Amino acid sequence: SCRSPQNSDRLEPEMSQMSEQEVQAYLDQHKIQTTVEDAINACVKANAADPCLFMSQHLASKAGPETITAVKARQIFDSRGNPTVEVDIMSGGQLHRASVPSGASTGAYEAVELRDQGERYMGKGVLGAVSNVNDKIAPKILGMDPTDQTAIDNLMNEMDGTSNKATLGANAILGVSLAAAKAGAAAKGVPLYRHFADLAGNKELIMPVPCFNVINGGSHAGNKLAFQEYFVVPTGAKSFSEGMIMGTEVYHNLAKILKKKFGGDATLIGDEGGFAPPCDCRSGLELVVEAIKAAGYEGKCTVGLDVAASEFKVKESGSGADAVYDLGMWEAAADKEDSQKLSGPALMEFYEGLIKDFPVVTIEDAFDEDDWDSWQSMTASIGKDVQVVGDDLTVTNPVKIKRAIEEKSCNALLLKLNQIGSVTEAITAVKDAKAAGWGVMTSHRSGETED
């Protein structure tokens, strides 16, 4: 027999309590004899080398769709030691687990990350979001097909009833959405990336160019650097694996350069794994380019920036010519200089100088999330040569993306699932961006998890 002893031991007491007529009725109802005979006939016809394996797979193909049988959320910790949400979903007898990231420099228009407030974990606990999963979402999605991602996500959004997930929390909804996606992939018997591609309608899969975040500043580090990220982009690599080699070798060469120039403290790292040296905005680029040359990849590696300008814009200032950006934001009060305060047009000139002097190919969040005038000016000025990436500007939100497309405010989207809060909406955001001819960069958050 191909049936395991465990299953036999478990079933026999139940069968012994049934009358012969009840057993026969059960067999007839589920057409078990016919189904098993079909499996045997198919096995013989195929001359299967492993009959048990063949028949088990044949029978599995005849099974009805898997459904979600259990949902459980809990509080865990992200890479910065802050609480976040983890969700388990049971489907098809298997456990599927997902966890939610969080950001340090977050856009004002991101979906709501529900925190407990109060004293516990300095207000950052997520037990409220966990409770929303266990007590509100779980009962509603039990029995649903995990492969129907849109139905699951739409149901949760309807339950929430707000445009920014303020009721249940984007961290609650996304945890369930991601775990359901893993369950859906398993139900289909495909890798998660293939399941995502199917949901998005992508037939041809192309590996992205990896970007290596090698210098941290702004809200992600303890130095005085205004710009938040400097990354190496191996645009000359012939494959993803070759790009990985280039990026890691540049990173380690940068460590040697920083130690020699500034001492060992300069290789302390920020929230995202990049070094946090004592440099200014321009010298940060000089250091990265020097490391590229030292690694032997001049002409093969370019440079990208995440400026995160919303973090150093003077809040009471306006937009465009009336905006004020303080590059000395992280300086001690005694060291601040008025010359570091730039208007929108002046900051644009500063970027143009950097692009002229360094191999910069992509700039993210060059201006504040509400400074639409400056965004439009920048895209019109340099958009043909440089990728102008919207992060805080677009927050992976189809409504924001639509406006940015119409106003030609940028030409690339930064994709962060927790900004919008569900797999379905994130896919919509990407499809809208690509339809407009934009590029797409998939991003991490500074508070990451295994997902």
C-alpha positions, 0 to 999 in steps of 0.5 A, a space after each residue: 500500500 502507498 498509504 502511510 502507516 500514520 494516516 492508516 492509524 488515524 483513519 481506521 478508528 473513524 472508519 470503524 465507527 461507520 456502518 458499511 452503508 455509510 462507508 459505501 455512501 462516502 466512497 460513492 459521494 467522492 467517487 473514490 474508487 473511480 479516482 483511484 482506478 484512474 490513477 492506477 491506469 495512468 500510472 501503468 500507461 506511463 510505465 512510471 518508475 515510482 508508482 507511488 510518487 506518480 499516483 500521489 501527484 496524479 491524485 493531487 492534481 485532481 484535488 479541489 483548490 486549497 483554502 486558507 485554514 488558519 491565520 495567526 499574527 504576532 509581534 516580532 522585531 525588525 533589523 533596527 530593533 523596532 516591533 513589527 508584524 509577522 503573520 502565519 497562514 495555513 493552507 494545504 497543510 503547510 505554514 506560510 510566514 511573512 513579516 512587514 518592514 518599516 522605514 525611518 524616513 517615511 513619506 507623509 502620504 504613506 499608508 498608515 503604519 499602526 503603532 500602539 503609542 504609549 510607553 511600551 517600546 517607546 510607543 512603537 509596539 504593534 499589538 493593535 495591528 496584531 489584534 486586528 489580524 487575529 480578531 478581525 481579518 482572520 475570521 473573514 479570510 478563512 476558507 478563501 483561495 490563497 491564489 486569489 490575491 486580488 480578492 483577499 486584498 480587496 476584502 481587507 481594504 473594504 474592511 478597513 474602509 479608508 484610503 490610507 488603511 488607518 483603521 486596520 493598519 497597513 502593517 496588518 494588511 500587508 502581513 496578511 497579503 504577503 503571507 497569502 501570496 506565499 500560500 498562493 505560490 505554494 498552492 500553484 507549485 511555483 516559486 514566489 517570484 513566478 507567482 508575482 509575475 503571474 499576478 502582474 501578467 508578466 511572461 518574460 522575466 528579466 533580472 534587475 541591475 542590483 544597487 549597492 547602498 555603500 554610504 549612509 547619511 541623513 536619518 539613516 546614520 549618525 553623521 552630518 551628511 544631508 544626503 541619505 544614500 549613495 549607491 553603486 550601480 554596476 550598469 556595465 555588468 553582463 549578468 546579475 552575478 557579475 554585478 554582485 561581484 562588482 558591487 561587493 568589491 567596490 564596497 570593500 575597497 571603499 572600506 579601505 579608503 575610508 579607514 586610510 582617510 578618516 580612521 576606523 570610526 569612518 567604517 561604522 555603518 548606518 541603518 542600511 549597511 552603508 558606511 557613515 563617514 564624516 563627509 559632505 554631499 559632494 565628497 561622498 560622491 568623490 569617495 564612491 568614485 575613488 572606490 570604483 576606480 580602486 576596484 578596477 570598474 571605472 566605466 562599468 559602475 555608475 552612481 546613484 543617490 537617494 537624497 531624501 530631501 523632505 528630511 532637510 527641507 525647512 518645513 515652513 518654506 514654500 515650493 520652487 523658488 520659495 522652498 528652502 533646503 538646509 544641507 546643514 540640517 544634521 550639523 550642530 547649531 554652532 556649525 550651521 552656515 546660511 550658505 548651506 541653505 538653498 532654494 529649489 532652483 539653487 539645489 537644482 543647480 547643485 545637482 546639475 553640477 554633481 551630474 556633470 562631474 560624476 557618473 550619476 545615473 539616478 537620483 531619488 527624492 531630489 526635492 520635498 514630497 510637496 515641492 511639485 514645481 521643483 520636481 517638474 523642473 528637474 525632470 524637464 532639465 535632466 530627465 533624458 539623461 538621468 533617472 528621476 525617482 519618486 519615493 516620498 513623492 509617489 509612495 507606491 500609490 496609484 493616485 500619486 503616480 497618476 498625478 506625477 505622470 500627468 505633470 511629468 514630475 519624475 520618470 521612475 518609481 521607487 517600489 515599497 510595498 509597505 507604502 501602499 500596504 498590499 501586494 495587489 496595489 503594489 502591482 497596480 502601481 508598477 503596471 501604471 508606472 511601466 505603462 507611462 514608460 517609467 523605470 522601476 526600482 524595487 526598494 528595501 526599508 531601513 527596518 527590514 525583515 526576512 522578507 
